[in-house]
């Protein structure tokens, strides 16, 4: 089974995550994206979700997702 459709879904979520404004929403989207990415790569889903949540919550502080 090809993982391409799941990868494309994750990439779409990643692009939409930048449109969210509160840190909590970006953290939730980051957790979902990180968990999905880890699952696709056969990695640790919990660690992927934790890293994604941290990245989502802090992306505006790093100047990545500012409007």
ABEGO torsion letter per residue (X at the ends): XBAAAAAAAAAAAAAAAAABABAAAAAAAAAAAAAAAAAAAGBBAAAAAAAAAAAAAAAAAAGAABX
